[in-house]
Amino acid sequence: MIEYDIEGLDAIVAGMKNYPERANPILARGINAILATLHKEATDDNLQFKLPRNRRTGMLLNSFSTGIRLASAGKLEGSIKPTVFYAEYVHEGTSRIRPNAFMPRIAKAGKPETQEHIQSVADQIAKAITN
């Protein structure tokens, strides 16, 4: 689990409730910035495959690019995940293969930058609803 400290969280909540036309676009941009950060952290170092690089296809790593779903002001949710069929088997393991839970490592590596994005969203929303 990744936890964040957000100064001004009340401003985000109030902004979304009382001023969605101001808050939602800011929040959508923040979500998309977080997704970009997580995409950047989908690296060999964070995936930690046992097989040497020259013996891998790179398909799992590259599939993160097609697995991004961006947020919008009308739909405040986004996601990133690998899209190759075997990603779940790598992550969760099988009866023959030990799990390689790479998603928590990606999230942990991106935490400092995503924390900054979240704080920036809170600050921008607070400013937008007070103007």
Beta strands, then each sheet from edge to edge (+ up, - down):
strand 1: 68-69
strand 2: 79-80
sheet 1: 1+ 2-
end
